[in-house]
Amino acid sequence: MIAKKPIKKLKNKVLIDLLFNKGKTVSSGVLVVHYLRGLRKVDNLFIGVGVSKKNVFLAVNRSVIKRQLRAAIRINQVYIEKNMSAGLYMVLFKSKKKLNSSEINSYLLKAFEKISATPLNT
């Protein structure tokens, strides 16, 4: 039986820099997911979310979008823990227009389906 990989927040600056420098990218609609799997030090799923100040000017709107992204991750937590391998994942919102939660949820699922279909780097 596969051990459950709990989802944790990606907050460590060193890990985030490593993710952006050596990781791969998958895009789905307005979401871009940077990911890095197969690290020996990482035995959990670390997921971070981000919204560009360049695309969404008001901090209130950026916070709303980040809450929607976190909620979509929480809704799909069982799918993510089951199908995603341990590693670093950063979900970035790359649109100027505000979307509703169901659209963000569908884009997030499509992106994670693309990632789970790719072979693991070992």
Disulfide bonds with the S-S distance in Angstrom:
none
